[in-house]
Amino acid sequence: MIVGEKMEKGVWQLQEAKNKFSNLVERARKNGPQIVTKHGQEAAVVLSVEEYRRLTRPKTDLVSFLRKSPLAGVNLEITRNKDLPRDIEI
């Protein structure tokens, strides 16, 4: 497979990715994740910001997460120590 074919499939050699970074970013935005190789080994992936946000978005909101917790419904007694803080020298 020649370099041009690999670029069409979303695989870029590092030097080519550096030389054509703007093109690499545009392809990530339009065609999906682009893989960058270094010495023939996959080294990095360039994603559109939309894809990154989709991948890193929490699966559930915090309230739903806490309601599904194994501790949901457990009556925890939480108290605060009302002693004065200790003195420290600065």
C-alpha positions as CSV (number, residue, x, y, z in Angstrom):
1,M,0.0,0.0,0.0
2,I,1.5,3.4,-0.9
3,V,1.5,6.4,1.4
4,G,-1.4,8.1,-0.5
5,E,-3.6,5.1,0.0
6,K,-2.9,4.9,3.7
7,M,-3.7,8.6,4.1
8,E,-7.0,7.9,2.3
9,K,-7.7,5.2,4.9
10,G,-6.8,7.5,7.8
11,V,-3.3,6.3,8.5
12,W,-0.4,8.8,8.3
13,Q,3.3,8.4,8.8
14,L,4.6,10.9,11.4
15,Q,6.6,13.0,8.9
16,E,3.7,13.2,6.5
17,A,1.4,14.2,9.4
18,K,3.8,17.0,10.4
19,N,4.1,18.2,6.9
20,K,0.4,18.2,6.2
21,F,-1.0,18.9,9.7
22,S,-3.8,21.1,8.4
23,N,-4.9,18.4,6.0
24,L,-4.7,15.8,8.8
25,V,-6.9,17.9,11.0
26,E,-9.4,18.5,8.3
27,R,-9.7,14.8,7.5
28,A,-10.2,14.1,11.2
29,R,-13.1,16.5,11.2
30,K,-14.7,15.2,8.0
31,N,-13.7,11.5,7.9
32,G,-13.2,10.5,11.5
33,P,-10.2,9.5,13.6
34,Q,-6.8,9.6,11.8
35,I,-4.0,7.3,13.0
36,V,-0.4,8.5,13.0
37,T,2.4,6.0,12.9
38,K,6.0,6.3,14.0
39,H,8.5,3.7,12.7
40,G,5.6,1.7,11.4
41,Q,3.9,1.4,14.7
42,E,0.6,3.2,15.6
43,A,1.6,6.1,17.9
44,A,-1.3,8.6,18.1
45,V,-4.8,9.3,17.0
46,V,-6.1,12.7,15.8
47,L,-9.8,13.2,16.6
48,S,-12.3,16.0,15.8
49,V,-13.3,17.9,19.0
50,E,-16.8,16.6,18.5
51,E,-15.6,13.0,18.6
52,Y,-13.4,13.7,21.6
53,R,-16.3,15.2,23.5
54,R,-18.6,12.3,22.6
55,L,-16.0,9.9,23.9
56,T,-15.3,11.7,27.1
57,R,-18.9,12.7,28.0
58,P,-20.1,11.0,31.2
59,K,-22.5,8.2,30.5
60,T,-24.9,9.4,33.2
61,D,-25.4,12.6,35.2
62,L,-24.1,12.8,38.8
63,V,-27.5,12.5,40.4
64,S,-28.3,9.2,38.5
65,F,-24.8,7.9,39.3
66,L,-25.3,8.5,43.1
67,R,-28.8,7.0,43.0
68,K,-27.4,3.8,41.5
69,S,-24.5,3.7,44.1
70,P,-24.4,0.6,46.4
71,L,-24.6,3.1,49.3
72,A,-27.9,4.6,48.1
73,G,-30.4,4.3,50.8
74,V,-27.8,3.7,53.5
75,N,-28.4,6.0,56.4
76,L,-24.9,7.6,56.9
77,E,-24.4,9.8,59.9
78,I,-22.1,12.6,59.0
79,T,-20.9,14.9,61.7
80,R,-18.4,17.7,61.8
81,N,-15.7,18.1,64.4
82,K,-16.5,21.5,66.0
83,D,-13.1,21.8,67.8
84,L,-11.1,24.9,66.9
85,P,-8.2,24.3,64.5
86,R,-4.8,23.8,65.9
87,D,-2.3,26.6,66.0
88,I,0.6,26.4,63.6
89,E,3.7,28.6,63.3
90,I,4.4,30.2,60.0
